[in-house]
Amino acid sequence: MSFWKRFATNRGAVIGLIILLAVVTIAILAPVIYPGGPWKMVQRPFLVPFTNEALPLGTDTLGRNVAAGLVHGARVSLLVGLVSTVMALLIGVPLGALAGFYGGYVDEGAMRFTEFFQTIPNFALAIVLVAILQPTLGSITLAIAIVSWPPVARLVRAEVMSLKRREFVEAAHLAGLSNIRILVSEVLPNAVSPIIVMASLMVATAILLESSLSFLGLGDPNIMSWGYMIGAARTVIRSAWWLSFFPGLAILLTVLALNLIGEGLNDAFNPHLKKGRT
């Protein structure tokens, strides 16, 4: 059975993929759907949802279109999640691969360095980093990447330590290949599947982290995101429920979709584990 057929047998993963594709499509078409942008004041403040056909989700505290904010905010939230995950992978994968392949002092030093970051709670460290660097989209992305790479390094280290004892690695050594070439061309390609699964879950975690930082007032005030919308509405959450409900629902659906996709990818890459669960 092919990879995509195994993935398709997981209905939750398929539903998650459909939801994610819909969110990505909306984010890409945001300038077309709402060309005026999310900051334009279009009506009186606190317009209740579904009372105006042109403004189906109502308006916020300044009379801005909530639907426009959701659409344009999707671009920022997805971008932060994707870029921070790529940055975390660029740090964690090489470090974990070198630690697992060479062992000894290299492994010891790399793991102690990793543990240093893991001794501090992720969210607390992200708050400190953003506060020091000033709340901008770049600093938020960097902070999320810095707190996200340690689990990647540990995962890659464990995979490489297991793979380097396989016969094909020993054959590569006998063929005279250098350690770096063996690591890059033989070992890492066989460790890709768990990295991909983890990356899908990391994007979801990054979106939640960005939303949490924005809720605390540490988001970029010049960039519209789902977290910013929730944070701006926290003072009127009782009187204007829709201002936090709709962006919260968007975050919930996107994170749920990414987690379902991660589970589907895990089943597709490891069909034996799925059989064991069933």
C-alpha positions as CSV (number, residue, x, y, z in Angstrom):
1,M,0.0,0.0,0.0
2,S,1.4,3.4,-1.0
3,F,2.1,6.3,1.4
4,W,-0.9,8.3,0.3
5,K,-3.3,5.4,0.5
6,R,-2.2,4.7,4.0
7,F,-2.6,8.4,4.8
8,A,-6.1,8.4,3.3
9,T,-7.2,5.5,5.5
10,N,-7.1,7.9,8.4
11,R,-10.3,9.9,8.1
12,G,-9.3,12.4,10.7
13,A,-6.1,13.1,8.8
14,V,-8.0,13.7,5.6
15,I,-10.4,16.0,7.3
16,G,-7.5,17.9,8.8
17,L,-5.8,18.2,5.4
18,I,-9.0,19.6,3.9
19,I,-9.3,22.2,6.8
20,L,-5.7,23.2,6.4
21,L,-5.9,23.6,2.7
22,A,-9.0,25.8,3.1
23,V,-7.1,28.0,5.7
24,V,-4.1,28.2,3.4
25,T,-6.2,29.1,0.4
26,I,-8.0,31.8,2.4
27,A,-4.7,33.2,3.6
28,I,-3.3,33.3,0.1
29,L,-6.4,35.0,-1.3
30,A,-6.7,37.5,1.5
31,P,-5.8,40.5,-0.6
32,V,-8.4,39.5,-3.1
33,I,-11.2,38.7,-0.6
34,Y,-10.6,41.9,1.4
35,P,-8.5,44.3,-0.6
36,G,-9.0,47.1,1.8
37,G,-7.0,45.3,4.5
38,P,-7.9,44.5,8.1
39,W,-7.3,48.0,9.6
40,K,-9.9,49.9,7.7
41,M,-12.9,51.2,9.7
42,V,-16.0,50.2,7.9
43,Q,-18.9,50.6,10.3
44,R,-19.8,51.6,13.9
45,P,-17.9,49.7,16.6
46,F,-19.3,46.5,18.1
47,L,-21.6,45.6,15.3
48,V,-23.2,42.2,16.2
49,P,-22.4,39.4,13.8
50,F,-25.0,38.3,11.1
51,T,-26.8,41.7,11.3
52,N,-25.2,43.1,8.2
53,E,-24.6,41.1,5.0
54,A,-21.5,43.0,4.1
55,L,-20.0,42.4,7.6
56,P,-21.1,38.8,8.5
57,L,-18.9,38.6,11.6
58,G,-19.5,42.1,12.8
59,T,-17.0,44.8,13.7
60,D,-14.5,45.2,16.6
61,T,-13.9,48.0,19.1
62,L,-12.8,50.5,16.3
63,G,-15.4,49.5,13.7
64,R,-13.0,47.2,11.7
65,N,-14.3,44.2,9.8
66,V,-13.7,41.1,12.0
67,A,-13.9,38.8,8.9
68,A,-11.2,40.8,7.2
69,G,-9.0,40.5,10.3
70,L,-9.5,36.7,10.3
71,V,-8.6,36.3,6.7
72,H,-5.5,38.5,6.8
73,G,-4.6,37.2,10.3
74,A,-4.4,33.7,8.8
75,R,-1.4,34.7,6.7
76,V,0.5,36.0,9.7
77,S,-0.3,33.1,12.0
78,L,0.6,30.5,9.4
79,L,3.7,32.3,8.4
80,V,5.0,32.5,12.0
81,G,4.2,28.8,12.5
82,L,6.0,27.8,9.3
83,V,9.0,30.0,9.5
84,S,9.7,29.3,13.2
85,T,9.4,25.6,12.6
86,V,11.9,25.8,9.7
87,M,14.3,27.8,11.8
88,A,14.0,25.3,14.7
89,L,14.7,22.4,12.3
90,L,17.7,24.2,11.0
91,I,19.1,24.3,14.5
92,G,17.9,21.0,15.9
93,V,18.5,18.6,13.0
94,P,22.3,19.3,12.5
95,L,22.9,19.4,16.3
96,G,21.1,16.2,17.0
97,A,22.6,14.5,14.0
98,L,26.2,15.3,15.0
99,A,25.5,14.3,18.6
100,G,24.0,11.0,17.7
101,F,26.5,10.1,15.0
102,Y,29.8,11.0,16.7
103,G,28.8,10.4,20.3
104,G,31.4,10.9,23.0
105,Y,32.3,14.5,23.9
106,V,30.3,15.8,20.9
107,D,27.2,14.1,22.2
108,E,27.9,15.2,25.8
109,G,28.4,18.8,24.9
110,A,25.4,19.0,22.5
111,M,23.0,17.4,25.0
112,R,24.2,19.6,27.9
113,F,23.6,22.6,25.7
114,T,20.1,21.3,24.8
115,E,19.3,20.7,28.4
116,F,20.2,24.2,29.3
117,F,17.3,25.5,27.1
118,Q,14.9,22.8,28.4
119,T,15.4,23.7,32.0
120,I,13.4,26.9,31.4
121,P,9.7,26.6,30.5
122,N,9.1,27.3,26.8
123,F,6.5,30.0,27.3
124,A,8.5,31.8,30.0
125,L,11.6,31.8,27.8
126,A,9.6,33.1,24.8
127,I,8.2,35.9,26.9
128,V,11.6,37.0,28.1
129,L,13.1,36.8,24.6
130,V,10.3,38.9,23.0
131,A,10.4,41.4,25.8
132,I,14.2,41.8,25.4
133,L,14.1,42.0,21.6
134,Q,10.9,44.2,21.4
135,P,7.6,42.8,20.1
136,T,8.0,42.5,16.3
137,L,7.0,39.7,13.9
138,G,10.7,38.8,13.5
139,S,11.4,38.7,17.2
140,I,8.3,36.6,17.9
141,T,9.3,34.1,15.2
142,L,12.9,33.9,16.5
143,A,11.8,33.4,20.1
144,I,9.4,30.6,19.1
145,A,12.2,28.9,17.0
146,I,14.6,29.2,20.0
147,V,12.2,27.4,22.4
148,S,11.2,24.8,19.8
149,W,14.5,23.2,18.6
150,P,15.5,21.1,21.7
151,P,12.9,18.4,21.2
152,V,14.0,18.2,17.5
153,A,17.6,17.7,18.5
154,R,16.7,14.9,20.9
155,L,14.5,13.1,18.4
156,V,17.2,13.3,15.6
157,R,19.9,12.2,18.0
158,A,17.9,9.1,19.0
159,E,17.1,8.2,15.3
160,V,20.7,8.7,14.2
161,M,22.1,6.6,17.2
162,S,19.8,3.8,16.1
163,L,20.5,4.1,12.3
164,K,24.3,4.3,12.6
165,R,24.4,0.7,13.8
166,R,22.6,-0.6,10.7
167,E,24.3,-2.7,8.0
168,F,24.0,-0.1,5.3
169,V,26.0,2.4,7.4
170,E,28.7,-0.3,8.0
171,A,28.8,-0.9,4.3
172,A,29.3,2.8,3.6
173,H,32.2,2.8,6.0
174,L,33.8,-0.1,4.2
175,A,33.3,1.6,0.9
176,G,35.5,4.4,2.2
177,L,32.9,7.2,2.5
178,S,33.6,10.0,4.9
179,N,31.6,10.4,8.1
180,I,29.9,13.6,7.0
181,R,28.9,12.0,3.7
182,I,27.6,8.9,5.4
183,L,25.6,11.1,7.8
184,V,24.2,13.3,5.1
185,S,23.5,10.8,2.3
186,E,22.8,7.6,4.2
187,V,21.7,8.3,7.8
188,L,19.6,11.5,7.7
189,P,17.4,10.5,4.7
190,N,16.3,7.5,6.7
191,A,15.4,9.7,9.7
192,V,13.2,12.1,7.6
193,S,9.8,10.5,8.5
194,P,9.7,11.2,12.3
195,I,11.1,14.7,11.6
196,I,8.2,15.5,9.2
197,V,5.7,14.2,11.7
198,M,7.2,16.4,14.5
199,A,7.4,19.4,12.2
200,S,3.6,19.3,11.5
201,L,3.0,19.3,15.3
202,M,5.6,22.1,15.8
203,V,3.7,24.4,13.4
204,A,0.6,23.9,15.5
205,T,2.5,24.6,18.7
206,A,4.1,27.7,17.2
207,I,0.7,29.1,16.2
208,L,-0.5,28.6,19.8
209,L,2.6,30.3,21.2
210,E,2.2,33.3,18.9
211,S,-1.4,33.6,19.9
212,S,-0.5,33.4,23.6
213,L,2.2,36.0,23.3
214,S,-0.1,38.4,21.4
215,F,-2.8,37.8,24.0
216,L,-0.4,39.0,26.7
217,G,0.3,42.2,24.7
218,L,3.6,40.9,23.3
219,G,2.5,40.7,19.7
220,D,3.5,43.1,16.9
221,P,0.9,45.9,17.2
222,N,1.4,46.7,13.5
223,I,0.5,43.2,12.2
224,M,-2.9,41.6,12.3
225,S,-2.9,38.1,13.6
226,W,-5.4,35.8,15.3
227,G,-3.6,36.2,18.6
228,Y,-3.6,40.0,18.3
229,M,-7.4,39.9,17.7
230,I,-8.0,37.9,20.8
231,G,-5.6,40.1,22.9
232,A,-7.3,43.3,21.7
233,A,-10.7,41.9,22.7
234,R,-9.8,40.6,26.1
235,T,-11.2,43.7,27.9
236,V,-14.6,43.3,26.2
237,I,-14.9,39.5,26.2
238,R,-18.2,39.6,28.0
239,S,-19.9,42.4,26.1
240,A,-18.5,41.5,22.6
241,W,-18.0,37.7,22.7
242,W,-17.5,37.4,18.9
243,L,-14.3,39.4,18.9
244,S,-12.5,36.6,20.7
245,F,-14.7,33.7,19.7
246,F,-14.1,33.8,15.9
247,P,-10.3,34.1,16.0
248,G,-10.2,31.5,18.8
249,L,-12.3,29.1,16.6
250,A,-9.8,29.7,13.7
251,I,-6.9,28.8,16.0
252,L,-8.7,25.8,17.3
253,L,-9.5,24.4,13.8
254,T,-6.1,25.1,12.4
255,V,-4.2,23.5,15.3
256,L,-6.6,20.6,15.3
257,A,-6.1,20.1,11.6
258,L,-2.3,20.1,12.0
259,N,-2.5,17.6,14.8
260,L,-4.8,15.3,12.8
261,I,-2.4,15.6,9.9
262,G,0.5,14.7,12.2
263,E,-1.3,11.6,13.3
264,G,-2.0,10.6,9.8
265,L,1.6,11.1,8.7
266,N,2.7,9.0,11.6
267,D,0.4,6.2,10.6
268,A,1.5,6.5,7.0
269,F,5.2,6.4,7.8
270,N,4.8,3.7,10.4
271,P,2.0,1.3,9.3
272,H,3.2,-1.4,11.8
273,L,2.5,1.0,14.7
274,K,-1.0,1.6,13.4
275,K,-1.7,-2.1,13.2
276,G,-0.4,-2.5,16.8
277,R,-2.9,0.1,18.0
278,T,-5.8,-1.5,16.2
